[in-house]
Structures are given as C-alpha cells and as structure tokens.
Amino acid sequence: MKNMGNMGNMMKQAQKLQAKMMKLQEELAEKTVDAAAGGGMVKVVANGKQQIISITIEKEVVDPEDVEMLQDLVTAAVNDALTKSQEMVSGQMSKLTGGMNIPGLM
C-alpha cells in the first residue's frame, strides 16, 4: 500500500508541473527575441511560440538587381530569430524542470 501513496504523490507533482508549464507557455508567448542580418539591414522579432512577429527591411538593402541577397538576409535573420526563441524556451523550461530533460516537453 505504501507504493500507492507514492504514486498519488507523483501524480500530484506531475499535475503541479503541468500547471506551471501551461503558465510558462503563456508567458513565453508574450516574450520576444530580436535578430538581425546584414549589419541590421534586416531585423526580425520572434516570440516564445516560435512565431515571427515582425520583419523590418531597410530600404537601402532593397535592390531589384540583387533580390537573392535580400532573400538570403531575410532567411538568415528569420533563422537566427527562431534559434534565439528556441534557446529562450529551452532555458525557461530547464529552470522549471530543474534541468531534467523530460521527453516531450520541448
């Protein structure tokens, strides 16, 4: 019977962790990270849900004769923003779980 008490305790702890995770996910959706490429000519803002919030392109970098360069800058800035967003989420989740790697959380 002692094991049943431990099981109940584990379930309560899991429920508390789940509630904290849901709250953290809501908070992360409001947090943003900034990234840039081309010396700041292309700027991207992403949130903790790995969604792109905005892209700003300076008019000086828009060259109809070199569209590929602009595409490369946008791609680089977006990838950097998403990487930073994932690192932010991972760091916050790690704080929540005490550094334990729990499968399916991230």
Backbone as JSON Lines, residues from 0, in Angstrom:
{"i":0,"aa":"M","n":[0.81,-1.21,0.0],"ca":[0.0,0.0,0.0],"c":[0.85,1.26,0.0]}
{"i":1,"aa":"K","n":[2.07,1.15,0.51],"ca":[2.94,2.31,0.56],"c":[3.22,2.86,-0.84]}
{"i":2,"aa":"N","n":[3.35,1.95,-1.8],"ca":[3.61,2.37,-3.17],"c":[2.45,3.18,-3.75]}
{"i":3,"aa":"M","n":[1.24,2.9,-3.33],"ca":[0.07,3.65,-3.82],"c":[0.15,5.11,-3.37]}
{"i":4,"aa":"G","n":[0.64,5.33,-2.15],"ca":[0.81,6.7,-1.66],"c":[1.86,7.45,-2.46]}
{"i":5,"aa":"N","n":[2.94,6.77,-2.78],"ca":[3.99,7.37,-3.61],"c":[3.45,7.71,-5.0]}
{"i":6,"aa":"M","n":[2.62,6.81,-5.55],"ca":[2.04,7.04,-6.87],"c":[1.15,8.28,-6.84]}
{"i":7,"aa":"G","n":[0.35,8.4,-5.79],"ca":[-0.53,9.56,-5.65],"c":[0.27,10.84,-5.54]}
{"i":8,"aa":"N","n":[1.36,10.78,-4.79],"ca":[2.26,11.92,-4.64],"c":[2.86,12.33,-5.98]}
{"i":9,"aa":"M","n":[3.3,11.33,-6.74],"ca":[3.89,11.6,-8.06],"c":[2.86,12.23,-9.0]}
{"i":10,"aa":"M","n":[1.63,11.76,-8.92],"ca":[0.58,12.32,-9.77],"c":[0.32,13.79,-9.42]}
{"i":11,"aa":"K","n":[0.3,14.1,-8.12],"ca":[0.1,15.48,-7.69],"c":[1.23,16.37,-8.19]}
{"i":12,"aa":"Q","n":[2.47,15.86,-8.08],"ca":[3.62,16.63,-8.54],"c":[3.57,16.83,-10.05]}
{"i":13,"aa":"A","n":[3.15,15.8,-10.77],"ca":[3.04,15.91,-12.23],"c":[1.98,16.94,-12.61]}
{"i":14,"aa":"Q","n":[0.88,16.97,-11.89],"ca":[-0.18,17.95,-12.16],"c":[0.3,19.37,-11.87]}
{"i":15,"aa":"K","n":[1.05,19.54,-10.8],"ca":[1.6,20.86,-10.48],"c":[2.56,21.31,-11.56]}
{"i":16,"aa":"L","n":[3.42,20.39,-12.01],"ca":[4.38,20.7,-13.07],"c":[3.65,21.07,-14.36]}
{"i":17,"aa":"Q","n":[2.59,20.34,-14.66],"ca":[1.82,20.63,-15.87],"c":[1.2,22.02,-15.79]}
{"i":18,"aa":"A","n":[0.67,22.39,-14.65],"ca":[0.08,23.72,-14.47],"c":[1.13,24.81,-14.63]}
{"i":19,"aa":"K","n":[2.31,24.57,-14.05],"ca":[3.4,25.55,-14.17],"c":[3.84,25.67,-15.62]}
{"i":20,"aa":"M","n":[3.87,24.54,-16.34],"ca":[4.27,24.57,-17.74],"c":[3.28,25.35,-18.59]}
{"i":21,"aa":"M","n":[2.01,25.17,-18.33],"ca":[1.0,25.91,-19.08],"c":[1.14,27.41,-18.85]}
{"i":22,"aa":"K","n":[1.38,27.79,-17.61],"ca":[1.57,29.2,-17.29],"c":[2.81,29.73,-17.99]}
{"i":23,"aa":"L","n":[3.89,28.94,-17.97],"ca":[5.13,29.35,-18.62],"c":[4.93,29.51,-20.13]}
{"i":24,"aa":"Q","n":[4.2,28.61,-20.75],"ca":[3.94,28.71,-22.18],"c":[3.18,29.99,-22.51]}
{"i":25,"aa":"E","n":[2.25,30.37,-21.66],"ca":[1.51,31.63,-21.86],"c":[2.46,32.82,-21.74]}
{"i":26,"aa":"E","n":[3.34,32.77,-20.75],"ca":[4.3,33.86,-20.56],"c":[5.28,33.95,-21.72]}
{"i":27,"aa":"L","n":[5.74,32.79,-22.21],"ca":[6.69,32.78,-23.32],"c":[6.08,33.32,-24.61]}
{"i":28,"aa":"A","n":[4.78,33.15,-24.77],"ca":[4.12,33.68,-25.96],"c":[4.2,35.2,-25.99]}
{"i":29,"aa":"E","n":[4.35,35.82,-24.82],"ca":[4.43,37.27,-24.72],"c":[5.87,37.79,-24.82]}
{"i":30,"aa":"K","n":[6.85,36.91,-24.6],"ca":[8.25,37.33,-24.65],"c":[8.75,37.28,-26.08]}
{"i":31,"aa":"T","n":[9.66,38.19,-26.42],"ca":[10.19,38.22,-27.78],"c":[11.71,38.24,-27.78]}
{"i":32,"aa":"V","n":[12.26,37.85,-28.91],"ca":[13.7,37.94,-29.16],"c":[13.89,38.7,-30.47]}
{"i":33,"aa":"D","n":[15.01,39.39,-30.58],"ca":[15.34,40.15,-31.79],"c":[16.54,39.52,-32.46]}
{"i":34,"aa":"A","n":[16.53,39.56,-33.79],"ca":[17.67,39.08,-34.56],"c":[17.83,40.01,-35.76]}
{"i":35,"aa":"A","n":[19.05,40.03,-36.31],"ca":[19.31,40.9,-37.46],"c":[20.32,40.24,-38.38]}
{"i":36,"aa":"A","n":[20.33,40.71,-39.62],"ca":[21.32,40.25,-40.61],"c":[21.71,41.45,-41.45]}
{"i":37,"aa":"G","n":[22.86,41.33,-42.09],"ca":[23.31,42.42,-42.97],"c":[23.61,43.69,-42.2]}
{"i":38,"aa":"G","n":[24.21,43.53,-41.03],"ca":[24.54,44.71,-40.24],"c":[23.31,45.48,-39.76]}
{"i":39,"aa":"G","n":[22.22,44.76,-39.54],"ca":[21.0,45.39,-39.05],"c":[20.07,45.85,-40.16]}
{"i":40,"aa":"M","n":[20.4,45.53,-41.39],"ca":[19.55,45.96,-42.51],"c":[18.23,45.19,-42.55]}
{"i":41,"aa":"V","n":[18.26,43.96,-42.04],"ca":[17.05,43.14,-41.93],"c":[16.92,42.74,-40.47]}
{"i":42,"aa":"K","n":[15.78,43.08,-39.86],"ca":[15.55,42.76,-38.45],"c":[14.29,41.91,-38.33]}
{"i":43,"aa":"V","n":[14.36,40.93,-37.43],"ca":[13.23,40.03,-37.22],"c":[12.97,39.91,-35.73]}
{"i":44,"aa":"V","n":[11.69,39.9,-35.37],"ca":[11.27,39.69,-33.98],"c":[10.42,38.42,-33.96]}
{"i":45,"aa":"A","n":[10.76,37.5,-33.03],"ca":[10.01,36.26,-32.85],"c":[9.58,36.14,-31.4]}
{"i":46,"aa":"N","n":[8.51,35.39,-31.17],"ca":[8.07,35.18,-29.79],"c":[8.44,33.79,-29.31]}
{"i":47,"aa":"G","n":[8.07,33.48,-28.09],"ca":[8.4,32.2,-27.48],"c":[7.61,31.03,-28.02]}
{"i":48,"aa":"K","n":[6.7,31.3,-28.94],"ca":[5.96,30.22,-29.6],"c":[6.56,29.93,-30.98]}
{"i":49,"aa":"Q","n":[7.76,30.46,-31.21],"ca":[8.46,30.34,-32.48],"c":[7.64,30.9,-33.64]}
{"i":50,"aa":"Q","n":[6.97,32.01,-33.37],"ca":[6.23,32.73,-34.4],"c":[6.96,34.03,-34.71]}
{"i":51,"aa":"I","n":[7.02,34.37,-35.98],"ca":[7.63,35.63,-36.39],"c":[6.61,36.73,-36.16]}
{"i":52,"aa":"I","n":[6.99,37.73,-35.38],"ca":[6.1,38.84,-35.04],"c":[6.24,39.97,-36.07]}
{"i":53,"aa":"S","n":[7.49,40.24,-36.46],"ca":[7.69,41.32,-37.44],"c":[9.01,41.12,-38.17]}
{"i":54,"aa":"I","n":[9.04,41.68,-39.38],"ca":[10.26,41.74,-40.18],"c":[10.39,43.17,-40.67]}
{"i":55,"aa":"T","n":[11.55,43.78,-40.42],"ca":[11.82,45.14,-40.86],"c":[12.99,45.1,-41.84]}
{"i":56,"aa":"I","n":[12.79,45.71,-43.01],"ca":[13.83,45.73,-44.03],"c":[14.13,47.19,-44.37]}
{"i":57,"aa":"E","n":[15.39,47.57,-44.2],"ca":[15.81,48.93,-44.55],"c":[15.78,49.08,-46.06]}
{"i":58,"aa":"K","n":[15.3,50.24,-46.53],"ca":[15.13,50.42,-47.98],"c":[16.45,50.37,-48.74]}
{"i":59,"aa":"E","n":[17.56,50.67,-48.06],"ca":[18.87,50.65,-48.73],"c":[19.27,49.25,-49.22]}
{"i":60,"aa":"V","n":[18.71,48.22,-48.59],"ca":[19.08,46.85,-48.95],"c":[18.2,46.29,-50.07]}
{"i":61,"aa":"V","n":[17.16,47.01,-50.43],"ca":[16.26,46.56,-51.49],"c":[16.83,46.98,-52.84]}
{"i":62,"aa":"D","n":[17.36,45.99,-53.55],"ca":[17.96,46.22,-54.86],"c":[17.29,45.27,-55.86]}
{"i":63,"aa":"P","n":[16.48,45.8,-56.77],"ca":[15.8,44.93,-57.74],"c":[16.76,44.07,-58.56]}
{"i":64,"aa":"E","n":[18.01,44.5,-58.65],"ca":[19.0,43.75,-59.42],"c":[19.64,42.63,-58.59]}
{"i":65,"aa":"D","n":[19.4,42.63,-57.28],"ca":[20.0,41.61,-56.42],"c":[18.99,41.12,-55.39]}
{"i":66,"aa":"V","n":[17.92,40.54,-55.87],"ca":[16.86,40.02,-55.0],"c":[17.39,38.86,-54.15]}
{"i":67,"aa":"E","n":[18.3,38.08,-54.7],"ca":[18.84,36.93,-53.97],"c":[19.51,37.35,-52.67]}
{"i":68,"aa":"M","n":[20.23,38.46,-52.68],"ca":[20.89,38.93,-51.46],"c":[19.84,39.25,-50.38]}
{"i":69,"aa":"L","n":[18.77,39.92,-50.76],"ca":[17.71,40.25,-49.81],"c":[17.07,38.97,-49.27]}
{"i":70,"aa":"Q","n":[16.83,38.02,-50.14],"ca":[16.26,36.74,-49.7],"c":[17.18,36.05,-48.7]}
{"i":71,"aa":"D","n":[18.47,36.08,-48.97],"ca":[19.44,35.46,-48.06],"c":[19.46,36.17,-46.71]}
{"i":72,"aa":"L","n":[19.39,37.5,-46.72],"ca":[19.39,38.26,-45.47],"c":[18.13,37.96,-44.64]}
{"i":73,"aa":"V","n":[16.98,37.91,-45.31],"ca":[15.73,37.61,-44.6],"c":[15.79,36.2,-44.02]}
{"i":74,"aa":"T","n":[16.25,35.26,-44.81],"ca":[16.37,33.87,-44.33],"c":[17.29,33.78,-43.12]}
{"i":75,"aa":"A","n":[18.44,34.44,-43.21],"ca":[19.4,34.41,-42.1],"c":[18.81,35.03,-40.84]}
{"i":76,"aa":"A","n":[18.14,36.16,-40.97],"ca":[17.56,36.83,-39.81],"c":[16.44,36.01,-39.19]}
{"i":77,"aa":"V","n":[15.59,35.41,-40.02],"ca":[14.49,34.59,-39.51],"c":[15.05,33.37,-38.78]}
{"i":78,"aa":"N","n":[16.02,32.69,-39.39],"ca":[16.61,31.52,-38.73],"c":[17.26,31.89,-37.41]}
{"i":79,"aa":"D","n":[17.93,33.03,-37.36],"ca":[18.56,33.47,-36.12],"c":[17.5,33.77,-35.05]}
{"i":80,"aa":"A","n":[16.42,34.41,-35.46],"ca":[15.34,34.72,-34.5],"c":[14.71,33.44,-33.96]}
{"i":81,"aa":"L","n":[14.47,32.47,-34.83],"ca":[13.87,31.22,-34.37],"c":[14.82,30.45,-33.45]}
{"i":82,"aa":"T","n":[16.1,30.47,-33.76],"ca":[17.09,29.81,-32.89],"c":[17.1,30.48,-31.52]}
{"i":83,"aa":"K","n":[17.12,31.8,-31.49],"ca":[17.11,32.52,-30.21],"c":[15.83,32.24,-29.43]}
{"i":84,"aa":"S","n":[14.71,32.15,-30.13],"ca":[13.43,31.85,-29.48],"c":[13.47,30.46,-28.86]}
{"i":85,"aa":"Q","n":[13.99,29.49,-29.61],"ca":[14.08,28.12,-29.08],"c":[15.0,28.06,-27.87]}
{"i":86,"aa":"E","n":[16.11,28.8,-27.91],"ca":[17.03,28.84,-26.77],"c":[16.36,29.47,-25.56]}
{"i":87,"aa":"M","n":[15.56,30.51,-25.78],"ca":[14.85,31.15,-24.68],"c":[13.87,30.16,-24.05]}
{"i":88,"aa":"V","n":[13.11,29.47,-24.87],"ca":[12.14,28.49,-24.36],"c":[12.86,27.37,-23.62]}
{"i":89,"aa":"S","n":[13.92,26.87,-24.22],"ca":[14.67,25.78,-23.59],"c":[15.22,26.2,-22.23]}
{"i":90,"aa":"G","n":[15.75,27.41,-22.15],"ca":[16.28,27.91,-20.89],"c":[15.21,28.04,-19.82]}
{"i":91,"aa":"Q","n":[14.04,28.54,-20.21],"ca":[12.94,28.7,-19.25],"c":[12.4,27.34,-18.81]}
{"i":92,"aa":"M","n":[12.29,26.41,-19.74],"ca":[11.81,25.07,-19.4],"c":[12.8,24.37,-18.47]}
{"i":93,"aa":"S","n":[14.09,24.57,-18.73],"ca":[15.12,23.97,-17.89],"c":[15.01,24.48,-16.46]}
{"i":94,"aa":"K","n":[14.73,25.77,-16.3],"ca":[14.55,26.33,-14.96],"c":[13.35,25.67,-14.27]}
{"i":95,"aa":"L","n":[12.29,25.46,-15.04],"ca":[11.06,24.88,-14.49],"c":[11.27,23.44,-14.06]}
{"i":96,"aa":"T","n":[12.0,22.67,-14.86],"ca":[12.17,21.25,-14.57],"c":[13.42,20.96,-13.76]}
{"i":97,"aa":"G","n":[14.13,22.0,-13.35],"ca":[15.33,21.8,-12.57],"c":[16.46,21.17,-13.37]}
{"i":98,"aa":"G","n":[16.44,21.4,-14.67],"ca":[17.49,20.88,-15.53],"c":[17.24,19.46,-16.02]}
{"i":99,"aa":"M","n":[16.16,18.84,-15.54],"ca":[15.86,17.48,-16.01],"c":[15.34,17.54,-17.44]}
{"i":100,"aa":"N","n":[15.82,16.61,-18.26],"ca":[15.34,16.52,-19.64],"c":[14.14,15.58,-19.66]}
{"i":101,"aa":"I","n":[12.95,16.13,-19.74],"ca":[11.73,15.32,-19.73],"c":[11.25,15.2,-21.17]}
{"i":102,"aa":"P","n":[11.23,13.98,-21.72],"ca":[10.82,13.78,-23.11],"c":[9.42,14.36,-23.37]}
{"i":103,"aa":"G","n":[9.3,15.0,-24.52],"ca":[8.01,15.54,-24.93],"c":[7.72,16.96,-24.45]}
{"i":104,"aa":"L","n":[8.6,17.53,-23.63],"ca":[8.36,18.89,-23.15],"c":[8.86,19.94,-24.12]}
{"i":105,"aa":"M","n":[9.92,19.64,-24.84],"ca":[10.5,20.64,-25.73],"c":[10.67,20.07,-27.09]}
